[in-house]
């Protein structure tokens, strides 16, 4: 199990082990907590530490503390030897994949966490 951190802005963040699917949110014993810090200390410090680690910059660098233009900073640091990030292009999703992802994902892969035989009975 790995903890995942999601820093939305410098006042709100979450940290936990759940995955982004219904089974993880309804059946697995995984947890996530959300933190709202109006003063922004914890979310900002976590964001700055993560950016520092991935961008290869010191935590106190002004560019890390200022989150007003993050894409420019990330593009500037991508591919540098002291940086852990790289630029990549997202491949377009084909028609077959779109067809699978929309109704089939819910019906077959991750409907609600119940086994198929239990779903057929409409009971839990």
DSSP file (Angstrom, degrees, kcal/mol; ACC not computed):
  #  RESIDUE AA STRUCTURE BP1 BP2  ACC     N-H-->O    O-->H-N    N-H-->O    O-->H-N    TCO  KAPPA ALPHA  PHI   PSI    X-CA   Y-CA   Z-CA
    1    1 A X              0   0    0      0, 0.0     2,-0.4     0, 0.0    17,-0.1   0.000 360.0 360.0 360.0 134.8    0.0    0.0    0.0
    2    2 A X        -     0   0    0     15,-0.2     2,-0.3    14,-0.0    14,-0.0  -0.963 360.0-123.1-121.4 138.0    1.3    3.4   -0.9
    3    3 A X        -     0   0    0     -2,-0.4     2,-0.4    12,-0.1    14,-0.2  -0.597  23.8-151.8 -77.9 139.6    0.0    6.7    0.4
    4    4 A X  E     -A   16   0A   0     12,-4.5    12,-2.2    -2,-0.3     2,-0.5  -0.930   4.4-157.2-112.5 137.0   -1.2    9.1   -2.3
    5    5 A X  E     -A   15   0A   0     -2,-0.4     2,-0.5    10,-0.2    10,-0.2  -0.951   7.5-173.4-115.8 132.3   -1.1   12.9   -1.7
    6    6 A X  E     -A   14   0A   0      8,-2.7     8,-2.4    -2,-0.5     2,-0.8  -0.954   3.0-169.5-126.1 110.6   -3.3   15.3   -3.7
    7    7 A X  E     +A   13   0A   0     -2,-0.5     6,-0.2     6,-0.2     3,-0.1  -0.886   6.2 178.9-101.6 110.7   -2.6   19.0   -3.1
    8    8 A X        -     0   0    0      4,-1.6     2,-0.3    -2,-0.8    -1,-0.2   0.934  66.8 -31.9 -78.5 -48.2   -5.4   20.9   -4.7
    9    9 A X  S    S-     0   0    0      3,-1.5     3,-0.4     0, 0.0    -1,-0.2  -0.827  82.3 -72.2-152.6-169.6   -4.2   24.3   -3.8
   10   10 A X  S    S+     0   0    0     -2,-0.3    34,-0.5     1,-0.2    33,-0.2   0.286 129.3  42.2 -82.8  14.9   -2.3   25.8   -0.9
   11   11 A X  S    S+     0   0    0      1,-0.3    26,-3.3    32,-0.2     2,-0.4   0.529 111.5  48.8-126.4 -16.6   -5.2   25.5    1.4
   12   12 A X  E     + B   0  36A   0     -3,-0.4    -4,-1.6    24,-0.2    -3,-1.5  -0.987  57.4 149.4-133.0 134.7   -6.7   22.0    0.7
   13   13 A X  E     -AB   7  35A   0     22,-2.2    22,-3.5    -2,-0.4     2,-0.3  -0.973  24.6-148.2-151.6 163.7   -5.0   18.6    0.3
   14   14 A X  E     -AB   6  34A   0     -8,-2.4    -8,-2.7    -2,-0.3     2,-0.3  -0.959   8.4-171.7-133.0 156.6   -5.8   14.9    0.8
   15   15 A X  E     +AB   5  33A   0     18,-2.3    18,-2.6    -2,-0.3     2,-0.3  -0.976  30.4 102.1-147.6 131.0   -3.6   12.0    1.8
   16   16 A X  E     -AB   4  32A   0    -12,-2.2   -12,-4.5    -2,-0.3    16,-0.3  -0.987  65.0 -97.7 177.2-169.3   -4.4    8.3    1.8
   17   17 A X  S    S+     0   0    0     14,-3.0   -15,-0.2    -2,-0.3    15,-0.2   0.443  71.1 115.4-115.6  -3.9   -4.3    4.9    0.3
   18   18 A X        -     0   0    0     13,-0.7     2,-0.2   -14,-0.1    -2,-0.1  -0.296  55.8-133.3 -73.1 156.7   -7.5    4.5   -1.6
   19   19 A X        -     0   0    0      2,-0.1     2,-1.8    11,-0.0    -1,-0.1  -0.606  29.1 -98.5-102.3 166.5   -7.7    4.2   -5.4
   20   20 A X  S    S+     0   0    0     -2,-0.2     2,-0.3     4,-0.1     3,-0.1  -0.463  89.2  88.0 -89.1  66.7  -10.0    6.1   -7.7
   21   21 A X  S  > S-     0   0    0     -2,-1.8     4,-1.4     1,-0.1    -2,-0.1  -0.976  84.1-108.4-153.4 163.7  -12.7    3.4   -8.2
   22   22 A X  H  > S+     0   0    0     88,-0.3     4,-1.7    -2,-0.3     5,-0.3   0.870 113.2  57.9 -65.0 -38.0  -15.8    2.4   -6.5
   23   23 A X  H  >>S+     0   0    0      1,-0.2     4,-3.0     2,-0.2     5,-1.8   0.932 106.8  48.7 -59.3 -44.4  -14.4   -0.8   -5.0
   24   24 A X  H  45S+     0   0    0      1,-0.2     6,-0.4     3,-0.2    -1,-0.2   0.844 115.5  44.6 -63.9 -33.5  -11.7    1.1   -3.2
   25   25 A X  H  <5S+     0   0    0     -4,-1.4    -1,-0.2     1,-0.1    -2,-0.2   0.651 126.7  27.3 -85.8 -15.8  -14.2    3.6   -1.8
   26   26 A X  H  <5S+     0   0    0     -4,-1.7    -2,-0.2    -3,-0.4    -3,-0.2   0.701 131.7  15.5-119.1 -25.7  -16.9    1.0   -0.8
   27   27 A X  T  <5S+     0   0    0     -4,-3.0    -3,-0.2    -5,-0.3    -4,-0.1   0.736  97.5  81.5-125.0 -36.7  -15.3   -2.4    0.0
   28   28 A X  S   <S-     0   0    0     -5,-1.8     2,-1.9     1,-0.1   -10,-0.0  -0.424  80.6-116.0 -78.7 152.3  -11.5   -2.3    0.5
   29   29 A X        +     0   0    0     -2,-0.1     2,-0.3     2,-0.0    -1,-0.1  -0.478  68.8 130.3 -87.5  69.6  -10.1   -1.2    3.8
   30   30 A X        -     0   0    0     -2,-1.9     2,-0.3    -6,-0.4   -11,-0.0  -0.903  37.9-158.9-122.1 151.4   -8.4    1.9    2.6
   31   31 A X        -     0   0    0     -2,-0.3   -14,-3.0   -13,-0.0   -13,-0.7  -0.922  12.4-177.4-131.9 153.0   -8.5    5.4    3.9
   32   32 A X  E     -B   16   0A   0     -2,-0.3     2,-0.4   -16,-0.3   -16,-0.3  -0.986  10.4-158.4-143.0 144.2   -8.0    8.9    2.9
   33   33 A X  E     -B   15   0A   0    -18,-2.6   -18,-2.3    -2,-0.3     2,-0.4  -0.957   8.8-143.5-122.9 146.9   -8.2   12.1    4.9
   34   34 A X  E     -B   14   0A   0     -2,-0.4     2,-0.5   -20,-0.2   -20,-0.3  -0.854  11.4-158.6-106.2 143.7   -8.7   15.6    3.6
   35   35 A X  E     -B   13   0A   0    -22,-3.5   -22,-2.2    -2,-0.4     2,-0.6  -0.986   7.0-170.8-125.5 125.8   -7.1   18.6    5.2
   36   36 A X  E     +B   12   0A   0     -2,-0.5     2,-0.6   -24,-0.2   -24,-0.2  -0.972   8.3 178.0-116.1 118.2   -8.3   22.2    4.9
   37   37 A X    >   -     0   0    0    -26,-3.3     3,-1.5    -2,-0.6     6,-0.1  -0.909  15.1-166.5-123.8 100.0   -5.8   24.7    6.3
   38   38 A X  T 3  S+     0   0    0     -2,-0.6    -1,-0.1     1,-0.3   -26,-0.1   0.803  93.9  52.3 -59.1 -29.7   -7.0   28.3    5.8
   39   39 A X  T 3  S-     0   0    0    -28,-0.1    -1,-0.3    -3,-0.1   -28,-0.1   0.678 104.2-138.2 -79.7 -16.6   -3.5   29.5    6.7
   40   40 A X    <>  +     0   0    0     -3,-1.5     4,-1.4   -29,-0.2     5,-0.3   0.618  60.0 129.4  77.0  14.3   -2.1   27.1    4.0
   41   41 A X  H  > S+     0   0    0      3,-0.2     4,-2.9     2,-0.2     5,-0.2   0.986  71.9  38.1 -67.9 -58.4    0.9   25.9    5.9
   42   42 A X  H  > S+     0   0    0      2,-0.2     4,-2.6     1,-0.2     5,-0.3   0.953 120.0  44.1 -63.8 -52.4    0.5   22.1    5.6
   43   43 A X  H  > S+     0   0    0      1,-0.2     4,-2.6     2,-0.2    -1,-0.2   0.921 117.2  47.0 -59.3 -41.6   -0.7   22.0    2.0
   44   44 A X  H  X S+     0   0    0     -4,-1.4     4,-2.9   -34,-0.5    -1,-0.2   0.923 113.2  48.1 -64.8 -43.8    1.9   24.5    0.9
   45   45 A X  H  X S+     0   0    0     -4,-2.9     4,-2.3    -5,-0.3    -2,-0.2   0.896 113.3  47.5 -65.5 -39.4    4.7   22.8    2.7
   46   46 A X  H  X S+     0   0    0     -4,-2.6     4,-2.5    -5,-0.2     5,-0.2   0.937 113.9  47.6 -65.9 -45.9    3.8   19.4    1.2
   47   47 A X  H  X S+     0   0    0     -4,-2.6     4,-3.0    -5,-0.3     5,-0.2   0.931 112.6  49.1 -59.7 -45.9    3.5   20.9   -2.3
   48   48 A X  H  X S+     0   0    0     -4,-2.9     4,-2.5     1,-0.2    -1,-0.2   0.896 111.5  49.2 -62.5 -40.6    6.8   22.7   -1.9
   49   49 A X  H  X S+     0   0    0     -4,-2.3     4,-2.2     2,-0.2    -1,-0.2   0.912 114.0  45.5 -65.5 -41.9    8.5   19.5   -0.7
   50   50 A X  H  X S+     0   0    0     -4,-2.5     4,-2.5     2,-0.2     5,-0.2   0.927 114.5  47.4 -67.0 -44.7    7.1   17.4   -3.6
   51   51 A X  H  X S+     0   0    0     -4,-3.0     4,-3.2    -5,-0.2     5,-0.3   0.911 111.2  52.2 -62.3 -41.5    8.0   20.0   -6.2
   52   52 A X  H  X>S+     0   0    0     -4,-2.5     4,-1.4    -5,-0.2     5,-1.1   0.934 111.4  46.7 -59.3 -47.0   11.5   20.3   -4.7
   53   53 A X  H  <5S+     0   0    0     -4,-2.2    -2,-0.2     1,-0.2    -1,-0.2   0.919 120.7  36.7 -61.5 -45.6   12.0   16.6   -4.9
   54   54 A X  H  <5S+     0   0    0     -4,-2.5    30,-3.2     1,-0.2    31,-0.5   0.838 120.8  43.6 -81.6 -33.7   10.7   16.3   -8.5
   55   55 A X  H  <5S-     0   0    0     -4,-3.2    -1,-0.2    -5,-0.2    -3,-0.2   0.620 102.8-124.8 -87.6 -12.6   12.0   19.5  -10.0
   56   56 A X  T  <5 +     0   0    0     -4,-1.4     2,-0.3    -5,-0.3    -3,-0.2   0.867  67.1 126.6  72.1  36.1   15.4   19.2   -8.4
   57   57 A X      < -     0   0    0     -5,-1.1    -1,-0.3    -6,-0.3    -2,-0.1  -0.883  67.5 -95.4-121.7 154.4   15.3   22.6   -6.8
   58   58 A X    >   -     0   0    0     -2,-0.3     3,-2.0     1,-0.1     6,-0.2  -0.394  35.3-117.2 -66.9 149.2   15.8   23.6   -3.1
   59   59 A X  T 3  S+     0   0    0      1,-0.3    -1,-0.1     5,-0.1    -7,-0.1   0.837 113.3  54.8 -56.0 -36.3   12.6   23.9   -1.0
   60   60 A X  T 3  S+     0   0    0      4,-0.1    -1,-0.3     5,-0.0    -2,-0.1   0.432  75.6 129.1 -81.3   2.0   13.2   27.6   -0.4
   61   61 A X    X>  -     0   0    0     -3,-2.0     4,-1.8     1,-0.1     3,-1.0  -0.355  62.8-133.1 -59.5 132.1   13.4   28.5   -4.1
   62   62 A X  H 3> S+     0   0    0      1,-0.3     4,-1.7     2,-0.2    -1,-0.1   0.841 104.4  59.7 -57.0 -35.6   11.0   31.4   -4.9
   63   63 A X  H 34 S+     0   0    0      1,-0.2    -1,-0.3     2,-0.2     6,-0.2   0.823 106.3  47.3 -65.6 -30.6    9.7   29.6   -8.0
   64   64 A X  H <4 S+     0   0    0     -3,-1.0    -1,-0.2    -6,-0.2    -2,-0.2   0.883 110.8  50.3 -76.7 -38.9    8.5   26.7   -5.8
   65   65 A X  H  < S+     0   0    0     -4,-1.8     2,-0.8     1,-0.1    -2,-0.2   0.794 101.8  69.3 -70.4 -26.7    6.9   28.9   -3.2
   66   66 A X     <  +     0   0    0     -4,-1.7     3,-0.4    -5,-0.2    -1,-0.1  -0.837  58.3 178.3 -95.7 111.0    5.0   30.8   -5.9
   67   67 A X    >   +     0   0    0     -2,-0.8     3,-0.6     1,-0.2    -1,-0.1   0.118  50.8 105.2 -97.5  21.1    2.3   28.5   -7.4
   68   68 A X  T 3  S+     0   0    0      1,-0.2    -1,-0.2     2,-0.1     2,-0.1   0.786  92.9  21.5 -75.7 -26.0    0.9   31.1   -9.8
   69   69 A X  T 3> S+     0   0    0     -3,-0.4     4,-1.3    -6,-0.2     3,-0.3  -0.487  70.5 155.7-138.2  66.7    2.5   29.7  -13.0
   70   70 A X  H <>  +     0   0    0     -3,-0.6     4,-2.7     1,-0.2     5,-0.2   0.838  68.5  59.9 -67.4 -33.7    3.4   26.1  -12.3
   71   71 A X  H  > S+     0   0    0      1,-0.2     4,-2.7     2,-0.2     5,-0.2   0.891 103.2  51.5 -65.0 -38.2    3.3   24.9  -16.0
   72   72 A X  H  > S+     0   0    0     -3,-0.3     4,-2.2     2,-0.2    -1,-0.2   0.930 112.3  46.6 -62.3 -44.1    6.1   27.2  -17.0
   73   73 A X  H  X S+     0   0    0     -4,-1.3     4,-1.9     2,-0.2    -2,-0.2   0.926 113.6  47.7 -63.7 -45.3    8.3   26.0  -14.1
   74   74 A X  H  X S+     0   0    0     -4,-2.7     4,-1.4     1,-0.2    -2,-0.2   0.900 112.8  48.5 -65.6 -39.9    7.6   22.4  -14.9
   75   75 A X  H  < S+     0   0    0     -4,-2.7    -1,-0.2    -5,-0.2    -2,-0.2   0.895 110.7  51.9 -65.6 -38.2    8.3   22.8  -18.6
   76   76 A X  H  < S+     0   0    0     -4,-2.2    -1,-0.2    -5,-0.2    -2,-0.2   0.866 115.6  40.5 -63.9 -36.8   11.5   24.6  -17.8
   77   77 A X  H >< S+     0   0    0     -4,-1.9     3,-1.7    -5,-0.1     8,-0.3   0.609  86.5 116.0 -90.7 -13.3   12.7   21.8  -15.5
   78   78 A X  T 3< S+     0   0    0     -4,-1.4     8,-0.3     1,-0.3     3,-0.1  -0.330  84.8   9.0 -61.8 132.2   11.6   18.9  -17.6
   79   79 A X  T 3  S+     0   0    0      6,-2.5    -1,-0.3     1,-0.3     7,-0.1   0.374  89.6 139.2  82.3  -5.2   14.4   16.7  -18.8
   80   80 A X    X   -     0   0    0     -3,-1.7     3,-1.5     5,-0.2    -1,-0.3  -0.415  62.8-119.9 -69.4 149.5   17.1   18.4  -16.8
   81   81 A X  T 3  S+     0   0    0      1,-0.3    -1,-0.1    -3,-0.1   -25,-0.1   0.812 113.5  46.2 -62.8 -29.8   19.7   16.1  -15.2
   82   82 A X  T 3  S+     0   0    0    -27,-0.1     2,-0.3   -26,-0.1    -1,-0.3   0.394 101.3  85.8 -92.4   4.4   18.8   17.1  -11.7
   83   83 A X    <   -     0   0    0     -3,-1.5   -28,-0.2    -6,-0.1   -29,-0.1  -0.770  63.5-152.9-105.7 149.6   15.0   16.9  -12.3
   84   84 A X        +     0   0    0    -30,-3.2     2,-0.3    -2,-0.3   -29,-0.2   0.277  69.7  86.9-100.8   9.5   12.9   13.7  -12.0
   85   85 A X        -     0   0    0    -31,-0.5    -6,-2.5    -8,-0.3     2,-0.3  -0.766  49.6-177.1-112.8 156.8   10.3   14.9  -14.6
   86   86 A X        -     0   0    0     -2,-0.3     2,-0.3    -8,-0.3    -8,-0.1  -0.963  30.2-106.8-142.8 158.8   10.0   14.7  -18.3
   87   87 A X        +     0   0    0     -2,-0.3     2,-0.3   -12,-0.1   -12,-0.0  -0.669  38.9 176.7 -86.8 142.6    7.5   15.9  -20.9
   88   88 A X        -     0   0    0     -2,-0.3     2,-0.5     2,-0.0    -2,-0.0  -0.987  25.4-129.6-143.4 154.3    5.2   13.4  -22.5
   89   89 A X        -     0   0    0     -2,-0.3     2,-0.5     0, 0.0    -2,-0.0  -0.874  24.0-127.0-103.9 135.2    2.4   13.5  -25.0
   90   90 A X        -     0   0    0     -2,-0.5     2,-0.2     1,-0.0     3,-0.1  -0.685  25.6-127.4 -81.6 127.9   -0.9   11.8  -24.2
   91   91 A X        -     0   0    0     -2,-0.5    -1,-0.0     1,-0.1     2,-0.0  -0.497  29.7-103.0 -74.2 143.0   -1.9    9.5  -27.0
   92   92 A X        -     0   0    0     -2,-0.2     2,-0.5     1,-0.1    -1,-0.1  -0.338  35.1-115.4 -63.7 148.2   -5.4   10.0  -28.4
   93   93 A X        -     0   0    0     -3,-0.1    -1,-0.1     1,-0.1    -3,-0.0  -0.752  31.5-133.7 -88.0 126.1   -8.0    7.4  -27.2
   94   94 A X     >  -     0   0    0     -2,-0.5     4,-2.3     1,-0.1     5,-0.2  -0.188  22.7-103.3 -75.5 170.2   -9.4    5.3  -30.0
   95   95 A X  H  > S+     0   0    0      1,-0.2     4,-2.3     2,-0.2     5,-0.1   0.877 119.9  51.1 -62.8 -40.8  -13.0    4.4  -30.6
   96   96 A X  H  > S+     0   0    0      2,-0.2     4,-2.2     1,-0.2    -1,-0.2   0.918 111.0  48.3 -65.7 -42.2  -12.7    0.9  -29.2
   97   97 A X  H  > S+     0   0    0      2,-0.2     4,-2.9     1,-0.2    -2,-0.2   0.901 111.3  50.3 -64.7 -40.5  -11.1    2.1  -26.0
   98   98 A X  H  X S+     0   0    0     -4,-2.3     4,-1.8     2,-0.2    -1,-0.2   0.910 109.8  50.9 -62.9 -41.0  -13.8    4.8  -25.6
   99   99 A X  H  X>S+     0   0    0     -4,-2.3     5,-0.9     1,-0.2     4,-0.6   0.911 114.6  43.8 -63.1 -41.8  -16.5    2.2  -26.1
  100  100 A X  I  <>S+     0   0    0     -4,-2.2     5,-1.3     1,-0.2    -2,-0.2   0.920 112.6  52.3 -66.5 -44.7  -14.9    0.0  -23.4
  101  101 A X  I  <5S+     0   0    0     -4,-2.9     5,-0.2     3,-0.2    -2,-0.2   0.808 108.0  49.7 -68.2 -31.6  -14.2    2.8  -21.0
  102  102 A X  I  X5S-     0   0    0     -4,-1.8     4,-0.7    -5,-0.2    -2,-0.1   0.980 129.3  -1.8 -78.6 -80.1  -17.7    4.2  -20.9
  103  103 A X  I  X5S+     0   0    0     -4,-0.6     4,-2.0     1,-0.2     5,-0.2   0.868 129.5  56.8 -82.7 -32.7  -20.4    1.6  -20.2
  104  104 A X  I  >XS+     0   0    0     -5,-0.9     4,-3.1     1,-0.2     5,-1.0   0.850  99.1  59.1 -69.5 -34.5  -18.2   -1.5  -20.1
  105  105 A X  I  4XS+     0   0    0     -5,-1.3     5,-3.0     1,-0.2     4,-0.4   0.947 111.9  40.2 -58.8 -48.5  -16.0   -0.4  -17.3
  106  106 A X  I  <5S+     0   0    0     -4,-0.7    -1,-0.2    -5,-0.2    -2,-0.2   0.885 120.4  44.2 -68.5 -37.9  -18.9    0.1  -14.9
  107  107 A X  I  <5S+     0   0    0     -4,-2.0    -2,-0.2     3,-0.1    -1,-0.2   0.862 132.2  12.4 -76.6 -35.4  -20.7   -3.1  -16.1
  108  108 A X  I  <5S+     0   0    0     -4,-3.1     3,-0.2    -5,-0.2    -3,-0.2   0.850 128.7  34.5-111.0 -51.7  -17.7   -5.5  -16.2
  109  109 A X  I   <S-     0   0    0     -5,-1.0    -3,-0.2    -4,-0.4    -4,-0.1   0.953 131.8   0.0 -81.1 -51.9  -14.5   -4.1  -14.5
  110  110 A X      < +     0   0    0     -5,-3.0   -88,-0.3    -6,-0.2    -1,-0.2  -0.485  68.9 149.7-141.0  67.6  -15.6   -2.0  -11.5
  111  111 A X  S    S-     0   0    0     -3,-0.2    -1,-0.1     3,-0.2    -4,-0.1   0.986  86.5 -46.6 -67.3 -57.8  -19.4   -1.9  -11.2
  112  112 A X  S    S-     0   0    0      2,-0.3     3,-0.1    -5,-0.1    -1,-0.1   0.243  81.5 -89.4-161.3  13.4  -19.6   -1.6   -7.4
  113  113 A X  S    S+     0   0    0      1,-0.3     2,-0.2   -86,-0.0    -3,-0.0   0.261  86.8 123.2  94.4 -12.5  -17.2   -4.1   -5.9
  114  114 A X        -     0   0    0      1,-0.1    -1,-0.3     2,-0.1    -2,-0.3  -0.579  68.7-105.3 -83.0 146.0  -19.7   -7.0   -5.7
  115  115 A X    >>  -     0   0    0     -2,-0.2     4,-2.1     1,-0.1     3,-0.7  -0.300  34.4-108.3 -62.2 155.2  -18.9  -10.3   -7.4
  116  116 A X  H 3> S+     0   0    0      1,-0.2     4,-2.0     2,-0.2     5,-0.2   0.875 117.5  54.8 -55.2 -43.8  -20.9  -11.0  -10.6
  117  117 A X  H 3> S+     0   0    0      1,-0.2     4,-0.7     2,-0.2    -1,-0.2   0.836 110.3  46.8 -64.0 -31.1  -23.1  -13.8   -8.9
  118  118 A X  H <4>S+     0   0    0     -3,-0.7     5,-1.3     2,-0.2     3,-0.5   0.875 109.2  53.9 -76.8 -38.0  -24.1  -11.4   -6.2
  119  119 A X  H ><5S+     0   0    0     -4,-2.1     3,-1.1     1,-0.2    -2,-0.2   0.869 102.8  58.3 -62.9 -35.6  -24.9   -8.5   -8.6
  120  120 A X  H 3<5S+     0   0    0     -4,-2.0    -1,-0.2     1,-0.3    -2,-0.2   0.826 104.9  50.7 -63.5 -31.0  -27.2  -10.9  -10.6
  121  121 A X  T 3<5S-     0   0    0     -4,-0.7    -1,-0.3    -3,-0.5    -2,-0.2   0.531 104.5-130.7 -84.3  -5.9  -29.3  -11.4   -7.4
  122  122 A X  T < 5S+     0   0    0     -3,-1.1     2,-0.3    -4,-0.4    -3,-0.2   0.837  73.5 103.3  57.5  34.9  -29.7   -7.7   -6.8
  123  123 A X      <       0   0    0     -5,-1.3    -1,-0.2     1,-0.0    -2,-0.2  -0.865 360.0 360.0-136.0 171.9  -28.6   -8.2   -3.2
  124  124 A X              0   0    0     -2,-0.3    -5,-0.1    -3,-0.1    -6,-0.1   0.427 360.0 360.0-108.4 360.0  -25.5   -7.7   -1.2
